[in-house]
Amino acid sequence: MSDAEDSAPSETPIAALTPRKAKAEHKLLAAEVQAANDAYFQDDQPIMDDAAYDAKRRRLVALEEAFPALKQESDVSAKVGARPSGKFAKIRHRVPMLSLDNAFSDEAVAEFAARVYRFLGRKEEEGGIAFTAEPKIDGLSLSLRYEKGELVAAATRGDGEEGEDVTLNARTISEIPGRLAGPDVPEIAEVRGEVYLGHADFAGINERQREKGLPEFANPRNAAAGSLRQLDVSVTAARPLRFFAYAWGEMPVLPAPTQFGVVEAFRRWGFRTNPLMKRCESVAELIAQYRLIESQRATLGYDIDGVVYKVDDLALQARLGFVSRAPRWAIAHKFPAELATTVLEAIDIQVGRTGALSPVARLKPVTVGGVVVTNATLHNEDYIRGFDSKGLPIRDGTDIRIGDTVTVKRAGDVIPRVEAVDLAKRPADSKPYEFPTLCPACGSHATRELNPRSGKEDAIRRCTGGLICPAQTVERLKHFVSRDALDIDGLGDKQIEFFHSDPELPVREPADIFTLAKRDAANLKKLKDKEGFGAVSARKLFDAIEDRRSPPLNRFIFGLGIRHIGETTARLLARHYGSFEALRAAGIAAADEASPERQELDAIDSVGPTVVEALIAFFGEPHNEELLDRLLVQVSPQPLEAVAAASPVAGKIVVFTGALERMTRDEAKAMAERLGAKVAGSVSSKTDLLVAGPGAGSKLKDAAKHGVEVIDEAGWFDLVGAGAAG
């Protein structure tokens, strides 16, 4: 289970989003989609199911269509796959290996065909455009380059532009010919298709994995990808990989003018092509072929997840061209999720990197679409209770209990979910499941945050243990030493993982990093003698750690990984409080809603209720306080650079309101901060000065109430000096 499941595409209509909210959602979705791409295409370890991925990508594209400027923020929507892993040499595709758009209904297929006709300026009712329909194989895409009939290179998809060189591995696959046969083989021919494993062969591989005490593969796609991308070619050769040819890259001379004809040529040249590929003259024929393939899915002996439709005429394909990452002339009609019935034997709680408590159903093994399923997601505690994110009943309000007979929905080929409960088979002694309110990993409180705007609880319950929670420790330690936090040279992800598990020099919390050198000196086995280190690298690491004992305050705050505290907010807090001791005291005291510290926090510009609650929760957890005490013995966070300490507003809390004529509001805030002032967003008893322009409203009343000095924009410039704007 992964933290990628913690969030789903927003249900807010895109038309109702402000540009700011759209940008925030776009940033989150882009990160999640890229992470899913890397996990699936690069690591062969998917972190979300197909349905969730498709939904996130569709929402991402829709946001960019509604807010075109977002396309400049990230190019994830235009990418295919993920960058090559670095294990193999790289091969740049002369013709990019693009992906396909998806259809999930007959109506979407009909719309695809209608778009093709409209683009070409033809009338759909008159027909005349043929399509091909073929099974969508669930394997690993591979491009094979032949020169004068000889196989010279094989490359994975990679990111669509550049893939991994797996030529030696590909030569071991019996269904990939080393030399093409036939009089019409061109001088250069890049043949593309899918490497896959049959169900029987997959079961045999997992049986051998079990016999050797090795981890089993999750599904045939993972096993095929892992087998092809072996550094030891003999491992690939020992696994019965297969290959279907169905597309091409660089091929200056084509053997036929149609999609169907070229694939037929592949068969003549020695490739295996799919016998279920058919040429269709109408949408009705496409849907009929889809139904036929779907009906045979369980008996094919290999995994497919849909049917691919392509315009048959290659000249029309050329006219239709591409949109972003996908061709206009093709689409994948995905199969609906598959269902199976089994018994829910237990519910486990997994704790993710951000502290999210994710319930996992442990199932009596059941085969769903050729894959043995033993685990399924239960999403969150509301889903278990029988309610959706809006508090409305699902499954007619039926809860999920241990011992229930449940329907499992495989909404892709990765993470199934529990879909329904058979109440007729519920054990008489079953009891409602009680979701834990304490973290099962560290015992800290697990809470559901309250959204201050909607007034509703967050769907996810999270551990408040933070840095002391072992389930979160490694990832949080990586964050603490990352480039934008303490930025300790030589202490990257691999080193953190090493030290976290090392028995002689364990690193369990940030303070342990700064005692490494001292502990190393006391150990019998020195770091320089451990694998991956030497005398020079150990010394450099200790020096780099020593160099970070006085980190800038904003980097220190950011490095703590407090939920909702990003780089910008960390800098705001560092500037406002000046020292970590002051921030810590405010965070503790702010638990009292009536306290001046709470009012001050609430008044800080750009620090909203979510951040305030996150700070209170972090500093209110005793475990975090103990950890901070140990850490602050080792490090001394330094205030940010001095800012015009001699200015007349240095140290004062200033609020701007109304329209400003000589500068924008953002410029005014930046100027005030540069002059040493603290800018707040609301007026309180601690406010020193209110700068009010035309149109000032309630803040004037608040200033009068608290006896705060009020000046206009001209008065501001008189106060700080005419040259301050520079």
N, C-alpha and C positions, 0 to 999 in steps of 0.2 A: 504494500500500500504506500502511496506517496502523497506528499503535500500538494501535488498537482490536482488531487481530487478535492482539496479544500475549497476550491473556488469553481464556480460555473459561470458561463456567460450571463451577464446581467439580463434580468427580465424587463428592465426599463426600456420602453420603446426608444429607438435611436432618435426619432424626431423630438423626443422630450429632453434629450441630453443637451447640456450646455457644452460649449467647446472645451471648457476646463475638465468637466466630468468625462467627456469623450476621450480626451487626451490621457487621463488617468487610467481609464478602462483599457484603452488601446495599448498603453505601456505594459499593463499586467498581462493582457492576452498575448502580446507579442513575445513576452518572456516565457509564458507557459507553452506556447506553440513551438518556440525554438528549443526549449528543454525537451519537449516530446520528440521533436525531430532528431535531436542528438541521441536520445536514448534508443529510439527505434532504428534509425539508419546507421548510427555509428557504433553503438554499444550492443545492439541486438538484445536490449532489455527494455521493452516497452513499459511506460509508466502510466498510460491511460488507455482506455478502450477506444475503438474506432469511432463510436458514436460521439463520445465526449470530444475527441480531437476534431472531428468534422464540425461539430457545433461551435467550438471555439474559433476555428479557422473561418467559418462562414460569418460569424459575428465580427471578426477582425476585418474581413474584406468589406462587410457592410458599413462598418465605422469609417473606413477609408473612402468609401464611395460618398458617404454623407459629409465627411470632413476631409477633403482632398489634401489639406496640409499635413495630415497625419502620415501620409506616405513618405514624407521626408524624415519622420521620426524613426522608422524601422523598415527594413526591406524584407522582413520575414514572410509577408504574404506573397511575395514574388519568388521566394526560394523554393527549391525542391530538395527534400532530403536534408542532409547535414554534411558539414565539412568532413573530409576523410580523417580517419582516426590517427594517422601518423605511424601505424604499424608497418605499412607497406609504402613502396614508392608510389608516386602519383602519376596518373595519366589524364591529360586534359582531353575532354570529348570534343571532337571536331564539330559535331552536331550535338547540342545540349540534350540531355536525357530529361525530358519534362514529365510532369505528372498530369493527372486528369481531374477535371471537375467531376463532382458526384451528383447523381440523381437518386432520390429515395422513394419515388412514386411513379406510377404510370403517367400521371399528369406532367411530371417533370421531364419525362422522356419525350412526351408529345411537344412540350415547349422547346426542348432541344432541337427537335426536327423542324419546328416552326421557325426558330431563329436561323437555322441553316438556310431555309427557303427564303426568308426575308433578306438575309445578307446577300444572297446570290441574285435577288431581284426576281424570284420565280414564284409562281402561285402553287401553294401546297396541294390544292385540290386537283391540280393537273398532274401531280406526281413527277416521275422521271428521275428522281435522285435515289440511288440505291445505297444501302448501308450494309456493313458486316456486323455480325454479332458473335461473340466468342466468350468463353469462360474467363473470368479474371482470376488468374492463378495467385495464390497467396504464398509468395516466396521471395527470393532476392533477385532484383533486376541485374542483368549482366549484359555488357556490350562486347562482342567478339569481332576483332578486326582481322580480315583475311586480305592478303596481298598475293596476287597470282594464284589464288586458291589455297594458299598456305596460312594457317592460323599463326599470327605474329604477336597478338596482344589480346588480353582480356581485362576488362575494368568493371568495377562495381559502379552503381549510380553515383555514390558520394553525394555531393550537393547539387548534382545536375550538370555542373560545369566541369568538375574534376572528380575523378574517382580513384579507387585503389587498384594497383596493378596486381592482379591475381592470376596472371597468365599460367604459371606453373601449376597452380591448383586446378584451373579450368581444364588443363590438358588431361587430368586424371578422370574426368567425367566421361563416361562411355558414350553418352548421347550428344556430346559436342565433337563433331568430326575435326580431325587434325588437318584434313585436306578436303576441299569441296569437290564434288563430282558433277560433271555435266558440261555441255558445250556453251551454255549461256552464262557461265560464271564470270562476272566482270573482274577487271584488274584489281579494283578495290571494292571490298564488300564488308560493311559493318553490320553484322546480324545481331539483333537484340532479342532478348527473351527473359525467361524466368527460371532460375535454379530452384528446385524444390525437393522435398522428400515425400514419398508415399506414406500412408498411414502405417502399413505393416513394417516398412523399413524404420520408421520413427520409433515404433514400439520396440523393435529389436535393438536400436541404439540405446534407448533408455534402460533396457534390460541389462545391457553390457555396462552402462554407467553404474547401475545399482550393484552389479557384481564386483566392480572395482572400488566401490565406496565413494563414487564421485557424484556430484549434483546432477539431477535429471534436468532435461530440457523442458521448458514450459509447453511448447507446441512445435509442430513441424517447421514453421517458418523460422523460429529462433534456432532450431537445430540445423537447418539448411544454411542459414547465414553464418552461424558459428563454425560449421564444417568448411565452408568455402573460404573463410577468412582465417585459416590456420597458418601460422608461420612454418609449422612442420608439415610439408606437403604429404608425407606418408599418412598423416591423420585424415586429410581430405580424401586421399586415395582409398582409405579403408571404409569410407562411408558411401552408401549407394545413392549419391546425388543424381538428379535427373534434370532434364532441360526441355522446355517448350520454346520454339522460336515463333515470334509473331510480329516483329517490327524491325526497323533498320535505322542506321545513322548515315554516315557518309557512304554514298554509293552513286558515283557519277552516271553510271549506265544502269537503269533498272530493267529487270527481265520482263516486266509487264506494266500496263498503264493503270492497273487497279490494285487496291489493297489485297483483295482476294487472290489475284493473280500472282503477286509477289510472294505471298505466303505459300502458295502452291509451288512456286519455284524453290523456296526453301526446302520443301519436302523432297523435291527432285535432287537437290544438292546434298542431301544426307541428313537433314535435320528432322526431328520429330515435331510435328505440328498438331494442334488440337483437332480431333475429328468432329467436335461439336461446333466448330466455326461454320457459320452459314451466311449466305448473301440474302438480304431481305429487301423487298421493294416498298415497304410501308411501315408505319408505326405499329400497326396491328400485327404484322409479321415479326417485328422486333420483340414485342411483348410476348407473343406466342413462343418464340425461341427462348426468351427469358424464363417463362413458365416451365418449359421442357427441361432446361438446364437445372433449374431450381428443383424440379421433381427428381432429378437423377443425382443431386448433390451428395446424398449420403452413400451412394454406391460407386462413386468415381474412384475412390481409393486415394485421393489427394485433396488438399484444402483449396477451396475457391471462396471468394466473398462477394461475388457479383458477376455481372455480364458487361462486357465492354462493347459499345457501339461506335463504329467509325464510318464516315463517308467513304464509299468504295472508290470513287473516281479520284485518282491522284491529282489530276489537273484542278479539280474542285477543291481538294485539300489545300493546294497551293494558294488558291484564291482566298479561301477562308482564313488561312493564317492562324495566328496565335493571339491570346489575350493573357498578359502577364505570364504565369507559369504553365498555362494549359492551352492546348489547341482548341480552336472553335469547332473543329470537325470531328471531335470524339468526346465521349462521356462514359463514365462508369455507373451503371445501374446497380447499386448495392443491395444485397439481400437484407431482409429484415432480421432482427435478432433471432437466435434459435432458443428453444425452450426445452427444459428437462425437469423431472421431478426427483427429489431426493430428501434426505433427512438432515436437518440442521443439528449437528451434534454438540457444538459449543460456540460461544461468542468470545473472541479475543479482542483486546484493545491494544492497538499499536500507537506509539507516540512518534509523531513526525518531527522534522527539524524545527518547525515553528511552534512545537508544543501541542499541535492538534491531536486530539484523541480520536482515532479512527477505528470504528468497530468492524471486525472481520468475521464473517461466518465461516466456521469450520464444518465442512459438509461430508456426509458419507459419499465416497467417490462416485461420480456419475459422468458418463460420456455425453458431451454436448457438441454435436457437429464434428465428431472425430477427435475431440480433445477431452482428456480426462480432467474433470474439474473437481477440486477438493476445497477451494476457498472461493468466497464471493464477497463483494463489498455490501455493507449495510448503510453506507453513507454517513449517517449521524444518528443521534439519539431520537430526534423527532421522527425520522424514517422508521426506526424500530417501533416507536409508539403508534405509528399509523397516521402521521401528519406530514404535509409538505412544508416548504419554506414559508408559505403564507398562513400556516396554521389550519389549512383545510384538510379534511380527511382524504387519505389515499387507502386503497384496498378496502374501501367501505369502513375505514377506521379500525381495521383489524391490526393488532400489534403482532410482533414477531417474537417467538419464544424458543428457548432451547428445547429440542425434542420435536419441534413442529415438522410436518411434512410440507416442503416448500417447493415452489416453482422457481427454477433458476433461469435467468435470461442472459444469454451470451450476446451482448450488444456489440460484438466485435470478436477478435480472437485473443484478447488479453485478459481483461478483468470482468468476469461475469458479475451479476448482481441478483440478489434475492428479490423476486418480483411479486409473488403471491403466496398465500398460506391456505392450506386445506384444513379448515376448521373441523371437518368431520373426522379427521385423523389426529387431532390434537390430544395429547395424553391428558387423562383426567387430573393428574397431580401437577400439571404445568403451572408455572408462576410467571407473572410479567417480569421482564428483564429490568434490573435496576442498573442504570448507567452510572459508572463510578464518578464521584465528585472529588476524589483524590487521584493524583497521577499514579498509575500502577508501577511506574519506573522509579519515582523518587519520593512519593508520598506527599508532594506539595498539593495545594488546593488546585482543582481544575474548575475553571469558571467559564461561563458564557457571557461575553461582553455585551453590553447594552448599546445599541445604536442610538446615539442621542437625537438623531433627526427623526427616525421612524418610531423610536420608543420600543423597538422589538429586540429580542435577544438574538445574538449571532447564532447561526445554525451549528457552529463548531464549538465544542468545549475544549479549552486549551489549558495545559499545565502552566502554572505561574512560577514554576521552579527555576525557569531560565537556565542560567549557566551551571547550576548544580545538578540538573536533571541529566542522568547518564544517556538517556535516549536522544538528548539534544546536544550533549557536550561536544562531540567531535565537530559537528557542523558549526556550532557556535564558536568553537576555538578557531576554526578556519576563518570565520568572519572576523574575529578579534585581531588576527594577524594579517588580514587582507590588505590590499593596496590602499584602500580608502580609509582604513582604520589605523592600526599601529604600523603597518607596512614593514614587517620585520624581514629583511632580506635573508633568503636561504631557509625560511620557515614556511613552506608552502603546504598544499593539501597532503602530499605524500608524507612529508616530514611530520605533520600533525598526527596523521594516522599511525605512523611508526611510534612516536612518543606516547601516544595514548595507550598503546598495547604493550609497550616495552616494560618488562618487569624491573629492570634496574633504574631506569630514568623515566618513570611514568609522568605524563602531563594530564591531569584530570580537570584542572581549572586554570585560568589565566595566570594566577600567582605562581604556579608551578613552572611556567616558562622562565621566570626571572630567577629561579633557584637552580636551574639546570647546571650551570657552571660549578656552583658550590657542591651540589650533589655528585656531579661527575668527579670532582676532586676527591670525594670521600669513598667513591665506589672502587671495588676491585677491578671490575671490567669497565674500561673507559670508553667513552663515545667514539674516540678515534679508532678503536679496535672493532667496532661494530660494522656489519655489512652496510655498504653505501656511504660510509664516512671514512675519514682519514685525519691525520693530525692537522693538516691545513684547513680542511672543511669544518672540522669541529671548532677550531679556534676562530674562524671567520664567523661561524654561527653565534658563538658566545659573544663576540665583539658586537655583532649586529643587534643582539638582544640587549646588551649593555647600552647601546646607543639609543634605545627606545624607552629608557627609564623615565624620561621627562617628556611625554608626548603632548602635543597641542590638545587643549581641553576638548575642542570639538571632535577631534579624531577619537579621543578616549571615550567620550559619550557615545559616539556612533558605534565604536567597537564593542560596547557592552551588549549590543543586539537587542535593545529594548524594543518591544513591538511598536510599530508605527513611528519610530524615531529614525528617519533617514538622515542623509548628509546635511541637507538644508536645515532641517529642524534642529539637528545637533548643533549646527553653527549658531542658530538663533538663540538656543538655550545657553550656549557658551558665552555669547556676547551679553546676554541679559543678566546672567548670574555671576559671571566673572570667575567663579571658582567652582570646583566640583562639590566642595563642602556646602556651599550656598544652595546649589541645585538639590543636593541630597536632602538637606534640611527642609527645603520647600516641598519636595516630593512627599516627605513623611508627614509634614504638618497639613498638607493640602487634603489629606483624607477627611479632615473636618471641613464640610462644605461651607461653613460660616467663617472659616479662618481667613485672615488677611492674605496668607500664602496662597490659598485657593483662589481668591479674587485676583491676586497678582498673576498667577498662572493663566487664569481665564482671560486676562486682559492682554497678554502678549500677542502681538499681531502675528497672524498665520499659525498660531498654536490653538487648535480647536479642542472640543471636548474629548475626542477620541485619544488624542495625545495626552491630555491631562489624566484621563483614566488609566492609560498605559503606564505613565510615570508613577501614579499612586499605587497601582498594582505591583510594579517592580520593586519600589522601595518599601512597600508594605509586607513583602515576603521575607521572613526572618532568615531563610537560607541565603537569599541574595545579599542581605546586610552582612552576614558572616563572611561571605565570599569577598565582598567589597572591602571589608576590614583587612582581610589577608592580602588582597591585591594592593591596597593603598600603602601597605608597609613597603612594597617593592617599587612602586611607581609614584611619581609626583606630577599629575597633569598640570600643564602650564596655561595661564590665561592667554587669550589671543593677543596679537600684537596691539600695542597701545594705540588708541585713536584719539588724537587731539584732546589730551587730558586737560589742557589749559583753556578750552573753549567754554563759553558761558553756559552751555547746555550739557557739559560732560557729567555723566552720572544721573542726569534727570530723566524721568519717564515722560515721554511726549506722545500725544495723540493728535492725528490729523483728521479733519472732517470737512465735509463740504467740497466745493469745486475749487481747484487751485489754477491760477492763470499763468504764472511764470514758469511752472514746472508741473510734471505729472506727479501723481501720488507716489508712484514707485521712486521717482527721483527725489522726492521730499524725504521719504523714509531712508533712502540710501545716504542722503546728505546728513540727516540727523545721526545715523549710526556712525558715519565717518567722523562726526564731531563729538563722538563719545556718548551720545544720548541712547536711551533704550526706548524703542518704539513699541507702543501698545495699540491694540485695536479697539479698546473700550476704556471708558473713564471710570476710575475707582478712587478711593480715598488716598491711594499712593501716587496718583497722577500729579505731576508737577506743572504741566503746561498743555493747554489745548490750543492748537492752531486751527482756526475756523475760517473757511472760505464761504462764498455765497452758497446758500442752500443747506447750511448746517442745520441739523434737526435735534434729535433727542440727546445727543452728546452735550449740547449747550446746557440743557436742563440738568444733566448729570453733573456737569462742571459747577453749576451754581449750587447744587445740592452738597457737593463735597468741598466747595470753596477753592476750586482749581482756577488758576490764572488763565485767562483767555486772551489771545492776540490774533490779529489777522495775518495774511500772508506778508504784507508789507512790514508788519511788526516783527515777523520772524526774521526777515532779512536784515532789519535794523539791529535785531538782537545778536545774530550770529555774524554779521558783517557782510558787506556786499560781495566780497570775494569768495564767500563760502561755497557758492554754487560751482566754482571751479574745482 
